[in-house]
Amino acid sequence: MILEYAFALLAPAAVAYLLTPRVARLMRSLNHVRPDVHKPGRPMVPYSGGVAIYASSVPFLIALALLDSALAVRAYALVVAISIAFAVGLVDDFKVLSGRTKTLLSLLTVLPLLAAHVAQPTHVQLGRPLVPLLGRLRLTIVYWILLPLVAAGPANVVNMLDVFNGVMPATSLAAASALAVSALPIDPRGALLLLPLVGALAGYLPYNRWPARVLNGDSGSLMVGAYIGAAAALLHLEFLAAVALIPHILNGALVITSVRGFKEHRQMRERPVVVREDYKLAPSTSPTAPVSLVRLILAVDGPLEERQVALRLIALGVFSSALAALSALLIPR
């Protein structure tokens, strides 16, 4: 079992570390670059680093399915779900989709989970989340109403906070690690499902941390968020995933409420943050600018450099992930 854990964790990390610079060079050769808007001179940086995360995690999920028949149904359902999110994100990277279209397409990630539940209910049970103090719940109407958001929700809120170098992979690494640790005493074999993501993010992070040598793109943030949400549903850890992603959920709620719906951030006329001449970030003073978690942080603690903002967001992500892991200790066995 230890060898399986090591394989599922270390192999994706090694592949991601070796593959990411090659993906970055490929994207640059295709002139698939974006300006890093928070830095002097707005340097052009290779985009769609999510390709490296996907290619470093999905093959090892498939390998786990081939090596362990008891894990196969959940692993394959997870592969299809995150592949849908990755495909939507990759299309958006090359051809900008509206916020509404992207959100609606991301809802398709629930289909493989639902199909696996219907076809193999003994291997994939939905509607039985584990909750601290209460244990395993049996939810019916409410759960099935919210089910379309189980992977699409995390996918979109992780995407919405992917605005600064290193934030998405670092906070997602913390969340995925917390869920994997939480799953170990509950479902030791199921915990393997999260390790390829943990490994891939660990190998990828050095290239996206400030100053980023590759940007994630929606192919990265949508895929990673969907991976966390879908894996949590398959392991009955939906509540813990929500706790781990509190900063992302709060940011998403603030933005959606303030702009009255789903809008692609590249299509917003006003931004919640302004870049000053000294390249420090300050909150927008416009009453019609979107409200975001970053705008609130800067209103309290700004102006700040990009790296300072990123570190605060990462600290919030690590704290909420630690809170999720501690909450798992309160789940009755």
Stockholm file with secondary structure:
# STOCKHOLM 1.0

chainA/1-333         MILEYAFALLAPAAVAYLLTPRVARLMRSLNHVRPDVHKPGRPMVPYSGGVAIYASSVPFLIALALLDSALAVRAYALVVAISIAFAVGLVDDFKVLSGRTKTLLSLLTVLPLLAAHVAQPTHVQLGRPLVPLLGRLRLTIVYWILLPLVAAGPANVVNMLDVFNGVMPATSLAAASALAVSALPIDPRGALLLLPLVGALAGYLPYNRWPARVLNGDSGSLMVGAYIGAAAALLHLEFLAAVALIPHILNGALVITSVRGFKEHRQMRERPVVVREDYKLAPSTSPTAPVSLVRLILAVDGPLEERQVALRLIALGVFSSALAALSALLIPR
#=GR chainA/1-333 SS CHHHHHHHHHHHHHHHHHHHHHHHHHHHHTTCEEECTTSTTCCEEECCTHHHHHHHHHHHHHHHHHHCHHHHHHHHHHHHHHHHHHHHHHHHHHSCCCHHHHHHHHGGGHHHHHHHHHHCTTTCCCSCCEETTTEECCCCHHHHHHTTHHHHHHHHHHHHTCCSTTHHHHHHHHHHHHHHHHHTTTCTTGGGGTHHHHHHHHHHHHHHSSSCSSCCHHHHHHHHHHHHHHHHHHTTCHHHHHHHTHHHHHHHHHHHHHHTSCCCGGGCSSCSEEECTTSCEEECCCTTSCCCHHHHHHHHHCSBCHHHHHHHHHHHHHHHHHHHHHHHTTSCC
#=GC SS_cons         CHHHHHHHHHHHHHHHHHHHHHHHHHHHHTTCEEECTTSTTCCEEECCTHHHHHHHHHHHHHHHHHHCHHHHHHHHHHHHHHHHHHHHHHHHHHSCCCHHHHHHHHGGGHHHHHHHHHHCTTTCCCSCCEETTTEECCCCHHHHHHTTHHHHHHHHHHHHTCCSTTHHHHHHHHHHHHHHHHHTTTCTTGGGGTHHHHHHHHHHHHHHSSSCSSCCHHHHHHHHHHHHHHHHHHTTCHHHHHHHTHHHHHHHHHHHHHHTSCCCGGGCSSCSEEECTTSCEEECCCTTSCCCHHHHHHHHHCSBCHHHHHHHHHHHHHHHHHHHHHHHTTSCC
//
